[in-house]
Each structure stands twice: as C-alpha cells, then as structure tokens.
Amino acid sequence: VTDSAATLAAAQAAVLAYLNYDPRPVAVTEWYDGTGTYFLPLSKPTAADLITEVTEFHPWSGDGGDGTVLVAGEGYVLRSPFVLERLGQTWPVRWERPPGRLAFNQETGKRQISVSYTPSGDAGLLGVLKEACLLTAATLWNSRRAGFGFQTSESVDGYSQSFTPFSLGGSASGSATPVLVSPAAQMMLRPFRRPAIGGL
C-alpha cells in the first residue's frame, strides 16, 4: 500500500467516524402496505435504473403467496424519486370482515408489496464527503512529519508506514472517537453529522 493510498484510507475512516454513520447507499428490500390507490410512496429516493424488482403479493387470491413480479413500464413506473405509480390498476386492497360484523370492509394490503432497489443517495452530501476526504487527506499528508498522531510506524527506508485516524486528543492512542484535523472539513460535514452518545 502506497503512502497516498494509506492516507486516503485514513482520511475516509476519519470522515465516516466524524459523521457517526455511513451515508453511502446500499441495496435494500423494503416491504410496503398496499394503498388502494395508484401511488406508492417510497421511504428513500431512487432512480428507475436502480430498481431491481417490484413484487405484489396476493395470498388471498389463491396464488400461494408467491407474488407477481411487476415489469417496469408495464406494471409500474417511477413517477418521482419517492413515488411508484401502478399502471392499469391500483396497489393491493383486500376485503376483511371484522369480528361481530356481517359486512366486509375494504382494507389496505398489509405488507403486500416488496421493492428491491438502491437509494440514489444525497448527491449534495456525497459531493461534500469527497471534498472533505480530500481536505482531510491533504492535512494528514502535510502533517505526516509533525508527530500529530496519524503515522504510527515507519520502516528504515521510509516506504512502509502505518496510519490511523486522528483521535479525540490529537494523538494516535487508538481512541474510539476519532475527529477530523481539517477545520474546513469539520465545518462542511457538521450539518450532516449524527450526534453520538455523550455528545462527542
């Protein structure tokens, strides 16, 4: 591993530790209740090419609960980053008869829709992350000889080095609460930071 690659890895670790969460989008499968309308709100924004599967389940109709995989453009369309629109019919509803009543009521289909997709993420935040990583890496690199605590070992020839994120006290003591050494990066990331227990 080269010095620059190790520095970038340390900077990325420090940025994620400062945020107290990893905001990079990962693929998810979420279950939704049927709405009885043509529109289904999603919990996270996405794009049409990031949706891998939409399945509608109708266990009361005799399909054995296997569900029907909908085809994009035929069974559904992504109307906005947060909304799936059902084409040709509404999202599932079902008829139920409450205890003590003779008449059936129309109920939304509980957890009858599964959507597998990758959230598109916050483009603004991802851009800020990249810039904060580069600022932090530059600070780490420029201070690598100043003894500020990120370079923990070095071989005789100067090419084998180990790095660790800056700790809370500015030393390489292995603290579990690393912080960024770049004030500019901290200022950029502060609006997106999730407070940790104890307020660190």
C-alpha positions in Angstrom: 0.0 0.0 0.0 1.4 3.4 -1.0 1.7 6.3 1.3 -1.0 8.2 -0.6 -3.4 5.3 -0.6 -3.0 4.8 3.1 -3.5 8.5 3.7 -6.7 8.5 1.7 -7.9 5.4 3.6 -7.2 7.1 6.9 -9.0 10.2 5.8 -12.1 8.3 4.7 -12.2 6.4 8.0 -11.9 9.7 9.9 -14.7 11.3 7.9 -17.1 8.4 8.4 -16.2 8.3 12.1 -16.9 12.0 12.4 -20.3 11.6 10.8 -21.1 8.7 13.1 -22.7 6.8 10.2 -22.0 5.6 6.7 -24.2 7.6 4.2 -23.2 5.6 1.1 -26.2 4.0 -0.5 -26.6 0.2 -0.4 -29.2 -2.1 -2.0 -32.3 -2.7 0.2 -35.5 -4.7 0.0 -38.4 -2.9 1.7 -42.0 -4.0 2.4 -44.9 -1.7 2.0 -48.6 -1.8 2.7 -50.9 -1.6 -0.3 -52.5 1.9 -0.6 -55.6 1.1 -2.6 -54.6 4.0 -4.9 -52.3 4.2 -8.0 -49.4 5.7 -6.0 -46.9 4.1 -3.5 -44.6 6.4 -1.6 -41.1 5.1 -1.0 -39.0 5.7 2.1 -35.9 6.8 0.2 -35.3 8.5 -3.2 -34.2 6.3 -6.1 -34.0 6.2 -9.9 -35.7 3.9 -12.4 -32.5 2.1 -13.2 -31.8 1.4 -9.5 -35.0 -0.6 -9.0 -34.2 -4.3 -9.4 -37.6 -5.8 -8.5 -41.2 -4.9 -7.5 -43.3 -7.8 -6.3 -47.0 -7.7 -5.5 -48.4 -10.4 -3.2 -52.0 -11.7 -3.1 -52.1 -14.7 -0.8 -55.9 -14.4 -0.5 -56.4 -14.9 -4.3 -55.0 -18.5 -4.4 -51.5 -17.8 -5.8 -49.9 -19.4 -2.8 -48.3 -16.3 -1.6 -45.6 -16.4 -4.3 -46.4 -13.0 -5.6 -46.3 -11.4 -9.0 -43.2 -9.6 -10.2 -44.2 -6.4 -12.0 -42.4 -5.3 -15.2 -41.2 -1.8 -15.3 -43.1 0.3 -17.8 -46.0 -2.2 -17.8 -46.9 -2.9 -14.2 -45.4 0.2 -12.6 -43.4 3.4 -13.3 -41.3 5.6 -11.1 -43.3 8.8 -11.2 -40.9 10.8 -8.9 -37.8 9.8 -6.9 -40.1 8.9 -4.0 -43.2 7.6 -5.7 -44.1 4.4 -7.6 -47.2 4.5 -9.8 -49.1 1.3 -10.5 -50.2 1.0 -14.1 -53.5 -0.5 -15.2 -54.9 -1.0 -11.6 -54.4 0.2 -8.1 -52.0 -1.2 -5.5 -53.5 -4.1 -3.5 -56.5 -3.8 -1.3 -58.4 -6.7 0.4 -61.8 -7.3 1.9 -62.0 -8.2 5.5 -64.9 -8.9 7.9 -64.2 -7.5 11.3 -65.4 -9.6 14.3 -69.1 -9.1 15.1 -70.0 -7.6 11.7 -71.8 -9.1 8.7 -70.4 -6.7 6.1 -66.8 -6.8 4.7 -64.6 -3.7 4.8 -62.0 -2.8 2.2 -58.6 -2.8 3.9 -55.2 -1.8 2.5 -53.0 -4.8 1.7 -50.7 -5.1 4.7 -47.0 -5.7 3.7 -48.2 -7.0 0.3 -45.6 -5.1 -1.8 -41.8 -5.6 -1.8 -39.5 -3.2 -3.6 -35.8 -4.1 -4.1 -33.8 -1.0 -5.0 -30.7 1.1 -4.3 -31.4 4.5 -2.9 -29.9 7.3 -5.1 -28.4 8.9 -2.0 -28.0 12.6 -1.4 -25.9 13.9 -4.3 -25.0 17.0 -2.3 -23.8 15.0 0.7 -21.8 12.6 -1.4 -20.1 15.6 -3.1 -19.3 17.1 0.4 -17.9 13.7 1.5 -15.5 13.6 -1.4 -14.3 17.1 -0.8 -14.0 16.5 3.0 -11.9 13.3 2.4 -9.5 15.2 0.1 -9.2 18.1 2.6 -8.5 15.7 5.4 -6.1 13.6 3.4 -4.2 16.8 2.5 -4.0 17.7 6.2 -2.8 14.2 7.1 -0.2 14.2 4.4 1.1 17.7 5.2 1.4 16.9 8.9 2.9 13.4 8.5 6.2 14.6 9.8 4.8 16.8 12.6 4.0 14.0 15.0 0.3 14.7 15.2 -0.6 11.1 15.7 -1.7 9.5 12.4 1.7 7.9 11.4 2.2 5.1 13.9 5.2 3.3 12.3 7.7 3.7 9.6 10.4 1.4 8.2 14.0 2.3 7.8 13.7 3.0 4.1 10.7 5.3 4.6 8.3 3.5 2.3 6.4 1.2 4.8 4.1 3.3 7.0 1.0 2.6 9.1 -1.7 5.2 9.5 -4.7 5.7 11.9 -7.3 8.4 12.1 -6.7 11.2 14.5 -8.1 10.5 17.9 -10.1 13.0 20.1 -7.0 14.3 21.8 -4.9 14.6 18.6 -2.8 11.5 19.4 -2.6 8.0 18.0 -3.7 6.4 21.2 -6.3 4.3 19.5 -9.2 6.3 20.8 -12.7 5.2 19.6 -13.7 8.7 18.9 -11.6 10.0 16.0 -12.1 13.5 14.8 -11.0 15.4 11.7 -7.9 17.5 11.8 -9.2 19.8 9.0 -11.4 22.5 10.4 -12.7 23.2 6.9 -13.8 19.5 6.6 -15.5 19.7 10.0 -17.4 22.8 9.0 -18.6 21.2 5.8 -19.8 18.0 7.5 -21.3 19.4 10.6 -24.8 19.9 9.1 -24.9 16.1 8.2 -23.4 14.8 11.4 -25.3 12.4 13.6 -24.7 13.2 17.3 -23.0 10.3 19.2 -23.8 9.2 22.7 -22.2 11.7 25.1 -22.3 14.4 22.5 -18.8 13.7 21.1 
